[in-house]
């Protein structure tokens, strides 16, 4: 019986560690995406300042595509939150 309790305790601790690691990965990815978006916007502003509008438009592709990819996930997460 003690062995089963020890195994269950170990498994709960392991699952908790996995969930914490996943949460940290999501947070890290969010900050990385935010930094990429800000850097792209700054690059677009600089390119506009030096009169390079085509390059400015091209530098806006990463944040725009990131937002477009994130919209379905945001809608899905909002839908899941309303069901609970």
HTML snippet that shows the backbone in 3Dmol.js (N, CA, C, O; Angstrom):
<script src="https://3Dmol.org/build/3Dmol-min.js"></script>
<div id="view" style="width:600px;height:400px;position:relative"></div>
<script>
const pdb = `
ATOM      1  N   UNK A   1       0.827  -1.191   0.000  1.00  0.00           N
ATOM      2  CA  UNK A   1       0.000   0.000   0.000  1.00  0.00           C
ATOM      3  C   UNK A   1       0.878   1.264   0.000  1.00  0.00           C
ATOM      4  O   UNK A   1       0.579   2.250  -0.674  1.00  0.00           O
ATOM      5  N   UNK A   2       1.966   1.202   0.776  1.00  0.00           N
ATOM      6  CA  UNK A   2       2.868   2.353   0.842  1.00  0.00           C
ATOM      7  C   UNK A   2       3.499   2.617  -0.517  1.00  0.00           C
ATOM      8  O   UNK A   2       3.710   3.768  -0.900  1.00  0.00           O
ATOM      9  N   UNK A   3       3.798   1.549  -1.239  1.00  0.00           N
ATOM     10  CA  UNK A   3       4.385   1.708  -2.555  1.00  0.00           C
ATOM     11  C   UNK A   3       3.405   2.391  -3.511  1.00  0.00           C
ATOM     12  O   UNK A   3       3.811   3.238  -4.306  1.00  0.00           O
ATOM     13  N   UNK A   4       2.137   2.037  -3.442  1.00  0.00           N
ATOM     14  CA  UNK A   4       1.125   2.651  -4.299  1.00  0.00           C
ATOM     15  C   UNK A   4       0.949   4.131  -3.951  1.00  0.00           C
ATOM     16  O   UNK A   4       0.804   4.964  -4.846  1.00  0.00           O
ATOM     17  N   UNK A   5       0.960   4.458  -2.669  1.00  0.00           N
ATOM     18  CA  UNK A   5       0.847   5.860  -2.254  1.00  0.00           C
ATOM     19  C   UNK A   5       2.063   6.667  -2.711  1.00  0.00           C
ATOM     20  O   UNK A   5       1.936   7.817  -3.130  1.00  0.00           O
ATOM     21  N   UNK A   6       3.231   6.053  -2.625  1.00  0.00           N
ATOM     22  CA  UNK A   6       4.453   6.714  -3.065  1.00  0.00           C
ATOM     23  C   UNK A   6       4.415   6.957  -4.577  1.00  0.00           C
ATOM     24  O   UNK A   6       4.801   8.026  -5.048  1.00  0.00           O
ATOM     25  N   UNK A   7       3.954   5.968  -5.322  1.00  0.00           N
ATOM     26  CA  UNK A   7       3.836   6.094  -6.769  1.00  0.00           C
ATOM     27  C   UNK A   7       2.837   7.189  -7.138  1.00  0.00           C
ATOM     28  O   UNK A   7       3.091   7.976  -8.050  1.00  0.00           O
ATOM     29  N   UNK A   8       1.710   7.245  -6.442  1.00  0.00           N
ATOM     30  CA  UNK A   8       0.708   8.269  -6.721  1.00  0.00           C
ATOM     31  C   UNK A   8       1.253   9.659  -6.405  1.00  0.00           C
ATOM     32  O   UNK A   8       1.016  10.604  -7.158  1.00  0.00           O
ATOM     33  N   UNK A   9       1.968   9.787  -5.319  1.00  0.00           N
ATOM     34  CA  UNK A   9       2.562  11.066  -4.951  1.00  0.00           C
ATOM     35  C   UNK A   9       3.576  11.509  -6.002  1.00  0.00           C
ATOM     36  O   UNK A   9       3.601  12.673  -6.401  1.00  0.00           O
ATOM     37  N   UNK A  10       4.400  10.581  -6.440  1.00  0.00           N
ATOM     38  CA  UNK A  10       5.390  10.881  -7.477  1.00  0.00           C
ATOM     39  C   UNK A  10       4.702  11.312  -8.770  1.00  0.00           C
ATOM     40  O   UNK A  10       5.128  12.271  -9.415  1.00  0.00           O
ATOM     41  N   UNK A  11       3.650  10.611  -9.143  1.00  0.00           N
ATOM     42  CA  UNK A  11       2.936  10.923 -10.383  1.00  0.00           C
ATOM     43  C   UNK A  11       2.279  12.299 -10.321  1.00  0.00           C
ATOM     44  O   UNK A  11       2.313  13.046 -11.298  1.00  0.00           O
ATOM     45  N   UNK A  12       1.686  12.635  -9.189  1.00  0.00           N
ATOM     46  CA  UNK A  12       1.074  13.956  -9.032  1.00  0.00           C
ATOM     47  C   UNK A  12       2.129  15.051  -9.134  1.00  0.00           C
ATOM     48  O   UNK A  12       1.898  16.078  -9.773  1.00  0.00           O
ATOM     49  N   UNK A  13       3.269  14.841  -8.515  1.00  0.00           N
ATOM     50  CA  UNK A  13       4.347  15.829  -8.576  1.00  0.00           C
ATOM     51  C   UNK A  13       4.862  15.984 -10.006  1.00  0.00           C
ATOM     52  O   UNK A  13       5.128  17.099 -10.455  1.00  0.00           O
ATOM     53  N   UNK A  14       5.000  14.881 -10.709  1.00  0.00           N
ATOM     54  CA  UNK A  14       5.470  14.913 -12.084  1.00  0.00           C
ATOM     55  C   UNK A  14       4.473  15.648 -12.976  1.00  0.00           C
ATOM     56  O   UNK A  14       4.876  16.472 -13.797  1.00  0.00           O
ATOM     57  N   UNK A  15       3.188  15.366 -12.831  1.00  0.00           N
ATOM     58  CA  UNK A  15       2.166  16.038 -13.634  1.00  0.00           C
ATOM     59  C   UNK A  15       2.113  17.533 -13.318  1.00  0.00           C
ATOM     60  O   UNK A  15       1.904  18.348 -14.217  1.00  0.00           O
ATOM     61  N   UNK A  16       2.297  17.894 -12.066  1.00  0.00           N
ATOM     62  CA  UNK A  16       2.335  19.311 -11.690  1.00  0.00           C
ATOM     63  C   UNK A  16       3.513  20.002 -12.349  1.00  0.00           C
ATOM     64  O   UNK A  16       3.372  21.117 -12.851  1.00  0.00           O
ATOM     65  N   UNK A  17       4.668  19.362 -12.356  1.00  0.00           N
ATOM     66  CA  UNK A  17       5.848  19.940 -12.996  1.00  0.00           C
ATOM     67  C   UNK A  17       5.648  20.109 -14.503  1.00  0.00           C
ATOM     68  O   UNK A  17       6.101  21.097 -15.082  1.00  0.00           O
ATOM     69  N   UNK A  18       4.976  19.157 -15.136  1.00  0.00           N
ATOM     70  CA  UNK A  18       4.696  19.252 -16.566  1.00  0.00           C
ATOM     71  C   UNK A  18       3.779  20.444 -16.841  1.00  0.00           C
ATOM     72  O   UNK A  18       4.016  21.197 -17.786  1.00  0.00           O
ATOM     73  N   UNK A  19       2.746  20.621 -16.036  1.00  0.00           N
ATOM     74  CA  UNK A  19       1.831  21.745 -16.231  1.00  0.00           C
ATOM     75  C   UNK A  19       2.526  23.086 -16.017  1.00  0.00           C
ATOM     76  O   UNK A  19       2.264  24.044 -16.743  1.00  0.00           O
ATOM     77  N   UNK A  20       3.397  23.156 -15.037  1.00  0.00           N
ATOM     78  CA  UNK A  20       4.146  24.393 -14.790  1.00  0.00           C
ATOM     79  C   UNK A  20       5.058  24.695 -15.973  1.00  0.00           C
ATOM     80  O   UNK A  20       5.171  25.848 -16.388  1.00  0.00           O
ATOM     81  N   UNK A  21       5.711  23.668 -16.520  1.00  0.00           N
ATOM     82  CA  UNK A  21       6.598  23.861 -17.670  1.00  0.00           C
ATOM     83  C   UNK A  21       5.809  24.330 -18.892  1.00  0.00           C
ATOM     84  O   UNK A  21       6.276  25.198 -19.630  1.00  0.00           O
ATOM     85  N   UNK A  22       4.626  23.769 -19.113  1.00  0.00           N
ATOM     86  CA  UNK A  22       3.799  24.193 -20.243  1.00  0.00           C
ATOM     87  C   UNK A  22       3.356  25.645 -20.077  1.00  0.00           C
ATOM     88  O   UNK A  22       3.339  26.411 -21.041  1.00  0.00           O
ATOM     89  N   UNK A  23       3.004  26.010 -18.869  1.00  0.00           N
ATOM     90  CA  UNK A  23       2.589  27.386 -18.601  1.00  0.00           C
ATOM     91  C   UNK A  23       3.740  28.352 -18.867  1.00  0.00           C
ATOM     92  O   UNK A  23       3.529  29.422 -19.438  1.00  0.00           O
ATOM     93  N   UNK A  24       4.946  27.988 -18.461  1.00  0.00           N
ATOM     94  CA  UNK A  24       6.111  28.836 -18.700  1.00  0.00           C
ATOM     95  C   UNK A  24       6.419  28.944 -20.195  1.00  0.00           C
ATOM     96  O   UNK A  24       6.818  30.009 -20.667  1.00  0.00           O
ATOM     97  N   UNK A  25       6.237  27.852 -20.944  1.00  0.00           N
ATOM     98  CA  UNK A  25       6.461  27.885 -22.396  1.00  0.00           C
ATOM     99  C   UNK A  25       5.496  28.839 -23.078  1.00  0.00           C
ATOM    100  O   UNK A  25       5.891  29.597 -23.964  1.00  0.00           O
ATOM    101  N   UNK A  26       4.243  28.808 -22.674  1.00  0.00           N
ATOM    102  CA  UNK A  26       3.253  29.705 -23.264  1.00  0.00           C
ATOM    103  C   UNK A  26       3.594  31.156 -22.945  1.00  0.00           C
ATOM    104  O   UNK A  26       3.489  32.028 -23.807  1.00  0.00           O
ATOM    105  N   UNK A  27       4.000  31.409 -21.715  1.00  0.00           N
ATOM    106  CA  UNK A  27       4.360  32.770 -21.318  1.00  0.00           C
ATOM    107  C   UNK A  27       5.589  33.248 -22.102  1.00  0.00           C
ATOM    108  O   UNK A  27       5.621  34.385 -22.573  1.00  0.00           O
ATOM    109  N   UNK A  28       6.582  32.395 -22.238  1.00  0.00           N
ATOM    110  CA  UNK A  28       7.799  32.742 -22.976  1.00  0.00           C
ATOM    111  C   UNK A  28       7.473  33.015 -24.449  1.00  0.00           C
ATOM    112  O   UNK A  28       7.995  33.964 -25.033  1.00  0.00           O
ATOM    113  N   UNK A  29       6.623  32.196 -25.039  1.00  0.00           N
ATOM    114  CA  UNK A  29       6.242  32.394 -26.436  1.00  0.00           C
ATOM    115  C   UNK A  29       5.458  33.693 -26.615  1.00  0.00           C
ATOM    116  O   UNK A  29       5.612  34.374 -27.629  1.00  0.00           O
ATOM    117  N   UNK A  30       4.630  34.036 -25.651  1.00  0.00           N
ATOM    118  CA  UNK A  30       3.878  35.285 -25.735  1.00  0.00           C
ATOM    119  C   UNK A  30       4.811  36.487 -25.711  1.00  0.00           C
ATOM    120  O   UNK A  30       4.647  37.424 -26.492  1.00  0.00           O
ATOM    121  N   UNK A  31       5.788  36.458 -24.815  1.00  0.00           N
ATOM    122  CA  UNK A  31       6.740  37.566 -24.752  1.00  0.00           C
ATOM    123  C   UNK A  31       7.593  37.641 -26.014  1.00  0.00           C
ATOM    124  O   UNK A  31       7.899  38.733 -26.494  1.00  0.00           O
ATOM    125  N   UNK A  32       7.976  36.495 -26.549  1.00  0.00           N
ATOM    126  CA  UNK A  32       8.762  36.484 -27.779  1.00  0.00           C
ATOM    127  C   UNK A  32       7.956  37.081 -28.935  1.00  0.00           C
ATOM    128  O   UNK A  32       8.476  37.886 -29.706  1.00  0.00           O
ATOM    129  N   UNK A  33       6.704  36.690 -29.050  1.00  0.00           N
ATOM    130  CA  UNK A  33       5.843  37.246 -30.088  1.00  0.00           C
ATOM    131  C   UNK A  33       5.654  38.742 -29.940  1.00  0.00           C
ATOM    132  O   UNK A  33       5.654  39.480 -30.926  1.00  0.00           O
ATOM    133  N   UNK A  34       5.494  39.185 -28.702  1.00  0.00           N
ATOM    134  CA  UNK A  34       5.358  40.619 -28.441  1.00  0.00           C
ATOM    135  C   UNK A  34       6.616  41.367 -28.866  1.00  0.00           C
ATOM    136  O   UNK A  34       6.529  42.423 -29.492  1.00  0.00           O
ATOM    137  N   UNK A  35       7.779  40.829 -28.531  1.00  0.00           N
ATOM    138  CA  UNK A  35       9.044  41.475 -28.903  1.00  0.00           C
ATOM    139  C   UNK A  35       9.245  41.520 -30.416  1.00  0.00           C
ATOM    140  O   UNK A  35       9.734  42.517 -30.948  1.00  0.00           O
ATOM    141  N   UNK A  36       8.874  40.455 -31.104  1.00  0.00           N
ATOM    142  CA  UNK A  36       8.986  40.437 -32.563  1.00  0.00           C
ATOM    143  C   UNK A  36       8.059  41.490 -33.171  1.00  0.00           C
ATOM    144  O   UNK A  36       8.444  42.194 -34.104  1.00  0.00           O
ATOM    145  N   UNK A  37       6.849  41.596 -32.647  1.00  0.00           N
ATOM    146  CA  UNK A  37       5.905  42.580 -33.166  1.00  0.00           C
ATOM    147  C   UNK A  37       6.409  44.002 -32.951  1.00  0.00           C
ATOM    148  O   UNK A  37       6.324  44.830 -33.858  1.00  0.00           O
ATOM    149  N   UNK A  38       6.927  44.293 -31.772  1.00  0.00           N
ATOM    150  CA  UNK A  38       7.441  45.637 -31.486  1.00  0.00           C
ATOM    151  C   UNK A  38       8.646  45.945 -32.366  1.00  0.00           C
ATOM    152  O   UNK A  38       8.754  47.048 -32.903  1.00  0.00           O
ATOM    153  N   UNK A  39       9.552  44.982 -32.517  1.00  0.00           N
ATOM    154  CA  UNK A  39      10.730  45.197 -33.359  1.00  0.00           C
ATOM    155  C   UNK A  39      10.314  45.446 -34.810  1.00  0.00           C
ATOM    156  O   UNK A  39      10.896  46.298 -35.481  1.00  0.00           O
ATOM    157  N   UNK A  40       9.323  44.718 -35.293  1.00  0.00           N
ATOM    158  CA  UNK A  40       8.859  44.918 -36.661  1.00  0.00           C
ATOM    159  C   UNK A  40       8.218  46.290 -36.839  1.00  0.00           C
ATOM    160  O   UNK A  40       8.416  46.948 -37.860  1.00  0.00           O
ATOM    161  N   UNK A  41       7.452  46.714 -35.844  1.00  0.00           N
ATOM    162  CA  UNK A  41       6.842  48.038 -35.928  1.00  0.00           C
ATOM    163  C   UNK A  41       7.894  49.142 -35.896  1.00  0.00           C
ATOM    164  O   UNK A  41       7.784  50.129 -36.625  1.00  0.00           O
ATOM    165  N   UNK A  42       8.898  48.980 -35.066  1.00  0.00           N
ATOM    166  CA  UNK A  42       9.984  49.960 -35.029  1.00  0.00           C
ATOM    167  C   UNK A  42      10.750  49.982 -36.352  1.00  0.00           C
ATOM    168  O   UNK A  42      11.127  51.047 -36.839  1.00  0.00           O
ATOM    169  N   UNK A  43      10.977  48.814 -36.922  1.00  0.00           N
ATOM    170  CA  UNK A  43      11.660  48.748 -38.212  1.00  0.00           C
ATOM    171  C   UNK A  43      10.829  49.434 -39.294  1.00  0.00           C
ATOM    172  O   UNK A  43      11.377  50.135 -40.144  1.00  0.00           O
ATOM    173  N   UNK A  44       9.517  49.238 -39.269  1.00  0.00           N
ATOM    174  CA  UNK A  44       8.657  49.891 -40.247  1.00  0.00           C
ATOM    175  C   UNK A  44       8.689  51.405 -40.088  1.00  0.00           C
ATOM    176  O   UNK A  44       8.734  52.135 -41.079  1.00  0.00           O
ATOM    177  N   UNK A  45       8.668  51.876 -38.857  1.00  0.00           N
ATOM    178  CA  UNK A  45       8.751  53.322 -38.609  1.00  0.00           C
ATOM    179  C   UNK A  45      10.085  53.881 -39.113  1.00  0.00           C
ATOM    180  O   UNK A  45      10.124  54.944 -39.732  1.00  0.00           O
ATOM    181  N   UNK A  46      11.153  53.174 -38.851  1.00  0.00           N
ATOM    182  CA  UNK A  46      12.475  53.637 -39.305  1.00  0.00           C
ATOM    183  C   UNK A  46      12.555  53.655 -40.826  1.00  0.00           C
ATOM    184  O   UNK A  46      13.072  54.604 -41.415  1.00  0.00           O
ATOM    185  N   UNK A  47      12.040  52.601 -41.459  1.00  0.00           N
ATOM    186  CA  UNK A  47      12.084  52.543 -42.925  1.00  0.00           C
ATOM    187  C   UNK A  47      11.226  53.649 -43.538  1.00  0.00           C
ATOM    188  O   UNK A  47      11.578  54.201 -44.581  1.00  0.00           O
ATOM    189  N   UNK A  48      10.118  53.969 -42.907  1.00  0.00           N
ATOM    190  CA  UNK A  48       9.311  55.084 -43.389  1.00  0.00           C
ATOM    191  C   UNK A  48      10.064  56.394 -43.220  1.00  0.00           C
ATOM    192  O   UNK A  48      10.002  57.268 -44.084  1.00  0.00           O
ATOM    193  N   UNK A  49      10.762  56.526 -42.128  1.00  0.00           N
ATOM    194  CA  UNK A  49      11.540  57.742 -41.853  1.00  0.00           C
ATOM    195  C   UNK A  49      12.640  57.947 -42.899  1.00  0.00           C
ATOM    196  O   UNK A  49      12.914  59.078 -43.301  1.00  0.00           O
ATOM    197  N   UNK A  50      13.265  56.858 -43.336  1.00  0.00           N
ATOM    198  CA  UNK A  50      14.338  56.993 -44.333  1.00  0.00           C
ATOM    199  C   UNK A  50      13.802  56.869 -45.762  1.00  0.00           C
ATOM    200  O   UNK A  50      14.568  56.693 -46.709  1.00  0.00           O
ATOM    201  N   UNK A  51      12.475  56.963 -45.902  1.00  0.00           N
ATOM    202  CA  UNK A  51      11.806  56.989 -47.202  1.00  0.00           C
ATOM    203  C   UNK A  51      11.971  55.680 -47.978  1.00  0.00           C
ATOM    204  O   UNK A  51      12.337  55.687 -49.153  1.00  0.00           O
ATOM    205  N   UNK A  52      11.699  54.574 -47.316  1.00  0.00           N
ATOM    206  CA  UNK A  52      11.701  53.250 -47.934  1.00  0.00           C
ATOM    207  C   UNK A  52      10.357  52.569 -47.638  1.00  0.00           C
ATOM    208  O   UNK A  52      10.311  51.641 -46.830  1.00  0.00           O
ATOM    209  N   UNK A  53       9.266  53.012 -48.274  1.00  0.00           N
ATOM    210  CA  UNK A  53       7.935  52.495 -47.930  1.00  0.00           C
ATOM    211  C   UNK A  53       7.750  51.007 -48.242  1.00  0.00           C
ATOM    212  O   UNK A  53       7.037  50.315 -47.514  1.00  0.00           O
ATOM    213  N   UNK A  54       8.372  50.507 -49.301  1.00  0.00           N
ATOM    214  CA  UNK A  54       8.209  49.084 -49.629  1.00  0.00           C
ATOM    215  C   UNK A  54       8.806  48.205 -48.533  1.00  0.00           C
ATOM    216  O   UNK A  54       8.195  47.218 -48.125  1.00  0.00           O
ATOM    217  N   UNK A  55       9.970  48.553 -48.069  1.00  0.00           N
ATOM    218  CA  UNK A  55      10.599  47.776 -46.995  1.00  0.00           C
ATOM    219  C   UNK A  55       9.800  47.924 -45.700  1.00  0.00           C
ATOM    220  O   UNK A  55       9.721  46.984 -44.910  1.00  0.00           O
ATOM    221  N   UNK A  56       9.210  49.094 -45.481  1.00  0.00           N
ATOM    222  CA  UNK A  56       8.374  49.292 -44.301  1.00  0.00           C
ATOM    223  C   UNK A  56       7.170  48.354 -44.332  1.00  0.00           C
ATOM    224  O   UNK A  56       6.811  47.759 -43.315  1.00  0.00           O
ATOM    225  N   UNK A  57       6.551  48.228 -45.498  1.00  0.00           N
ATOM    226  CA  UNK A  57       5.399  47.322 -45.633  1.00  0.00           C
ATOM    227  C   UNK A  57       5.843  45.880 -45.416  1.00  0.00           C
ATOM    228  O   UNK A  57       5.147  45.114 -44.748  1.00  0.00           O
ATOM    229  N   UNK A  58       6.981  45.506 -45.966  1.00  0.00           N
ATOM    230  CA  UNK A  58       7.481  44.138 -45.792  1.00  0.00           C
ATOM    231  C   UNK A  58       7.821  43.834 -44.333  1.00  0.00           C
ATOM    232  O   UNK A  58       7.670  42.699 -43.880  1.00  0.00           O
ATOM    233  N   UNK A  59       8.276  44.844 -43.604  1.00  0.00           N
ATOM    234  CA  UNK A  59       8.614  44.603 -42.192  1.00  0.00           C
ATOM    235  C   UNK A  59       7.371  44.447 -41.326  1.00  0.00           C
ATOM    236  O   UNK A  59       7.461  43.994 -40.185  1.00  0.00           O
ATOM    237  N   UNK A  60       6.214  44.819 -41.863  1.00  0.00           N
ATOM    238  CA  UNK A  60       4.965  44.647 -41.109  1.00  0.00           C
ATOM    239  C   UNK A  60       4.338  43.267 -41.315  1.00  0.00           C
ATOM    240  O   UNK A  60       3.333  42.950 -40.678  1.00  0.00           O
ATOM    241  N   UNK A  61       4.904  42.452 -42.183  1.00  0.00           N
ATOM    242  CA  UNK A  61       4.337  41.127 -42.433  1.00  0.00           C
ATOM    243  C   UNK A  61       4.407  40.216 -41.198  1.00  0.00           C
ATOM    244  O   UNK A  61       3.406  39.568 -40.895  1.00  0.00           O
ATOM    245  N   UNK A  62       5.530  40.128 -40.467  1.00  0.00           N
ATOM    246  CA  UNK A  62       5.555  39.220 -39.308  1.00  0.00           C
ATOM    247  C   UNK A  62       4.502  39.514 -38.238  1.00  0.00           C
ATOM    248  O   UNK A  62       3.819  38.583 -37.811  1.00  0.00           O
ATOM    249  N   UNK A  63       4.334  40.765 -37.780  1.00  0.00           N
ATOM    250  CA  UNK A  63       3.304  40.954 -36.752  1.00  0.00           C
ATOM    251  C   UNK A  63       1.893  40.748 -37.295  1.00  0.00           C
ATOM    252  O   UNK A  63       1.012  40.273 -36.578  1.00  0.00           O
ATOM    253  N   UNK A  64       1.679  41.105 -38.562  1.00  0.00           N
ATOM    254  CA  UNK A  64       0.349  40.919 -39.142  1.00  0.00           C
ATOM    255  C   UNK A  64       0.008  39.439 -39.257  1.00  0.00           C
ATOM    256  O   UNK A  64      -1.100  39.023 -38.919  1.00  0.00           O
ATOM    257  N   UNK A  65       0.955  38.652 -39.731  1.00  0.00           N
ATOM    258  CA  UNK A  65       0.693  37.215 -39.852  1.00  0.00           C
ATOM    259  C   UNK A  65       0.559  36.569 -38.480  1.00  0.00           C
ATOM    260  O   UNK A  65      -0.223  35.632 -38.313  1.00  0.00           O
ATOM    261  N   UNK A  66       1.307  37.053 -37.499  1.00  0.00           N
ATOM    262  CA  UNK A  66       1.177  36.518 -36.149  1.00  0.00           C
ATOM    263  C   UNK A  66      -0.195  36.777 -35.566  1.00  0.00           C
ATOM    264  O   UNK A  66      -0.770  35.909 -34.908  1.00  0.00           O
ATOM    265  N   UNK A  67      -0.722  37.964 -35.801  1.00  0.00           N
ATOM    266  CA  UNK A  67      -2.066  38.285 -35.316  1.00  0.00           C
ATOM    267  C   UNK A  67      -3.097  37.430 -36.031  1.00  0.00           C
ATOM    268  O   UNK A  67      -4.036  36.931 -35.409  1.00  0.00           O
ATOM    269  N   UNK A  68      -2.924  37.258 -37.346  1.00  0.00           N
ATOM    270  CA  UNK A  68      -3.871  36.446 -38.103  1.00  0.00           C
ATOM    271  C   UNK A  68      -3.871  34.990 -37.631  1.00  0.00           C
ATOM    272  O   UNK A  68      -4.916  34.338 -37.616  1.00  0.00           O
ATOM    273  N   UNK A  69      -2.704  34.488 -37.250  1.00  0.00           N
ATOM    274  CA  UNK A  69      -2.637  33.121 -36.739  1.00  0.00           C
ATOM    275  C   UNK A  69      -3.197  33.019 -35.323  1.00  0.00           C
ATOM    276  O   UNK A  69      -3.689  31.962 -34.928  1.00  0.00           O
ATOM    277  N   UNK A  70      -3.127  34.092 -34.568  1.00  0.00           N
ATOM    278  CA  UNK A  70      -3.580  34.059 -33.176  1.00  0.00           C
ATOM    279  C   UNK A  70      -5.085  34.225 -33.046  1.00  0.00           C
ATOM    280  O   UNK A  70      -5.658  33.780 -32.051  1.00  0.00           O
ATOM    281  N   UNK A  71      -5.741  34.846 -34.010  1.00  0.00           N
ATOM    282  CA  UNK A  71      -7.173  35.120 -33.896  1.00  0.00           C
ATOM    283  C   UNK A  71      -7.994  33.852 -33.680  1.00  0.00           C
ATOM    284  O   UNK A  71      -8.832  33.850 -32.779  1.00  0.00           O
ATOM    285  N   UNK A  72      -7.812  32.766 -34.447  1.00  0.00           N
ATOM    286  CA  UNK A  72      -8.615  31.559 -34.176  1.00  0.00           C
ATOM    287  C   UNK A  72      -8.386  30.995 -32.775  1.00  0.00           C
ATOM    288  O   UNK A  72      -9.326  30.510 -32.144  1.00  0.00           O
ATOM    289  N   UNK A  73      -7.152  31.053 -32.283  1.00  0.00           N
ATOM    290  CA  UNK A  73      -6.883  30.557 -30.928  1.00  0.00           C
ATOM    291  C   UNK A  73      -7.572  31.413 -29.881  1.00  0.00           C
ATOM    292  O   UNK A  73      -8.102  30.892 -28.899  1.00  0.00           O
ATOM    293  N   UNK A  74      -7.567  32.724 -30.085  1.00  0.00           N
ATOM    294  CA  UNK A  74      -8.213  33.625 -29.140  1.00  0.00           C
ATOM    295  C   UNK A  74      -9.711  33.361 -29.112  1.00  0.00           C
ATOM    296  O   UNK A  74     -10.314  33.287 -28.041  1.00  0.00           O
ATOM    297  N   UNK A  75     -10.304  33.221 -30.280  1.00  0.00           N
ATOM    298  CA  UNK A  75     -11.745  32.954 -30.349  1.00  0.00           C
ATOM    299  C   UNK A  75     -12.065  31.622 -29.695  1.00  0.00           C
ATOM    300  O   UNK A  75     -13.050  31.511 -28.964  1.00  0.00           O
ATOM    301  N   UNK A  76     -11.246  30.611 -29.948  1.00  0.00           N
ATOM    302  CA  UNK A  76     -11.464  29.296 -29.345  1.00  0.00           C
ATOM    303  C   UNK A  76     -11.352  29.371 -27.824  1.00  0.00           C
ATOM    304  O   UNK A  76     -12.163  28.778 -27.113  1.00  0.00           O
ATOM    305  N   UNK A  77     -10.353  30.096 -27.323  1.00  0.00           N
ATOM    306  CA  UNK A  77     -10.187  30.190 -25.865  1.00  0.00           C
ATOM    307  C   UNK A  77     -11.329  30.969 -25.236  1.00  0.00           C
ATOM    308  O   UNK A  77     -11.757  30.647 -24.127  1.00  0.00           O
ATOM    309  N   UNK A  78     -11.830  31.989 -25.923  1.00  0.00           N
ATOM    310  CA  UNK A  78     -12.988  32.724 -25.395  1.00  0.00           C
ATOM    311  C   UNK A  78     -14.223  31.850 -25.361  1.00  0.00           C
ATOM    312  O   UNK A  78     -15.020  31.920 -24.425  1.00  0.00           O
ATOM    313  N   UNK A  79     -14.379  31.021 -26.389  1.00  0.00           N
ATOM    314  CA  UNK A  79     -15.518  30.099 -26.420  1.00  0.00           C
ATOM    315  C   UNK A  79     -15.433  29.075 -25.303  1.00  0.00           C
ATOM    316  O   UNK A  79     -16.454  28.732 -24.707  1.00  0.00           O
ATOM    317  N   UNK A  80     -14.245  28.581 -25.008  1.00  0.00           N
ATOM    318  CA  UNK A  80     -14.076  27.605 -23.936  1.00  0.00           C
ATOM    319  C   UNK A  80     -14.320  28.225 -22.573  1.00  0.00           C
ATOM    320  O   UNK A  80     -14.839  27.557 -21.679  1.00  0.00           O
ATOM    321  N   UNK A  81     -13.956  29.498 -22.393  1.00  0.00           N
ATOM    322  CA  UNK A  81     -14.163  30.155 -21.116  1.00  0.00           C
ATOM    323  C   UNK A  81     -15.641  30.380 -20.827  1.00  0.00           C
ATOM    324  O   UNK A  81     -16.045  30.349 -19.665  1.00  0.00           O
ATOM    325  N   UNK A  82     -16.459  30.605 -21.854  1.00  0.00           N
ATOM    326  CA  UNK A  82     -17.873  30.852 -21.635  1.00  0.00           C
ATOM    327  C   UNK A  82     -18.630  29.560 -21.316  1.00  0.00           C
ATOM    328  O   UNK A  82     -19.690  29.598 -20.691  1.00  0.00           O
ATOM    329  N   UNK A  83     -18.092  28.429 -21.742  1.00  0.00           N
ATOM    330  CA  UNK A  83     -18.761  27.158 -21.478  1.00  0.00           C
ATOM    331  C   UNK A  83     -18.582  26.723 -20.026  1.00  0.00           C
ATOM    332  O   UNK A  83     -19.428  25.999 -19.500  1.00  0.00           O
ATOM    333  N   UNK A  84     -17.501  27.145 -19.361  1.00  0.00           N
ATOM    334  CA  UNK A  84     -17.234  26.715 -17.985  1.00  0.00           C
ATOM    335  C   UNK A  84     -18.111  27.405 -17.002  1.00  0.00           C
ATOM    336  O   UNK A  84     -18.009  27.153 -15.801  1.00  0.00           O
TER     337      UNK A  84
END
`;
const viewer = $3Dmol.createViewer("view");
viewer.addModel(pdb, "pdb");
viewer.setStyle({}, {cartoon: {color: "spectrum"}});
viewer.zoomTo();
viewer.render();
</script>
